[in-house]
């Protein structure tokens, strides 16, 4: 896996998933939860508040005694970590020289003084106004993070890429669940284009807040159509599909279709070519602007699946995709 390949996984530290800081030693200059915002950090020239220069991130005071600052973060969904991005954008004379990341699995209670933390990213050197991407090799699920900065300073964003974890053994086999939802482990693997909005947005909880909170491709000037491939959180049989074009009015796709397959073995990178030959789960359906479309009777019974390919014709934007169904246990 290259240094950047892990960024295609879900950002478990995204506030839109419910991730939040539940403790911080100090956030005098900049409130700690800015660290978890999904938007790129910004610079506001000449903007000050009562405590100093307004910064888009978490910033603590200059430490005048021993120790270091840290924040404890509750993940919106438990997950295994594949990589970390520590982003110090716009922090130049006030970034921490180094940082590390610890984690714990505590699904029923917040961490306390007795919590045993596991180091998932050893201390790494930081530079100002830079992104620092580091792979993590650990398959254990975690519920909380402790982000340590040495000894103080400011970080614009913490992005923790990984795979949401669910205890599927407790899932009712007859209950319908959104198998594509990011909170249930669904993840976008590849797409033809994501010029205006990231492909992973279509799996986020809730409805989109604006066009930027969806997946939107550039205007297609060549033959063909745009597409996105999604891995379900668990194999299952699909009963209902929801395609939401909220906020997309002059730029929604004319129509869409869905192909699907039960993929056994292989790597994510091989799936793109395979997807051309997957069976049709949802034949082509016309779409309208700025609305939810629910398809049930149109769905073809092709049995349990693990992956889908959403095709949009010819291009445009989709806010959300929901794939409701029952899990399959082999």
Buried (B, 14 or more C-beta within 10 A) or exposed (E): EEEEBBBBBBBBBBBBBEBBBEBBBBBEBBBBBBBBBBEEBEEEEEEEEEEEBBBBBBBBBEBEEEEBBBBBBBBBBBBBBBBBBBBBBBBEEBBBBBBBBBBBBBEEEEBEEEBEBEEBBEEEEBEBBBBBBBBBEBEEBBBBBBBBBBBBBBBBBBBBBBBBBBEBEEBEEEEBBBBBBBBBBBBBBBBBBBEBBBBBBBBBBEEBBEBBBBBBBEEBEEEEBBBBBBBBBBBBBBEBBBBBBBBBEEBBBBBBBBBBBBBEEEEBEEBBEBBEEBEBBBEBBEBEBEEBBEBEEBBEEBEBBBBBBBBBBBBBBBBBBBBBBBBBEE
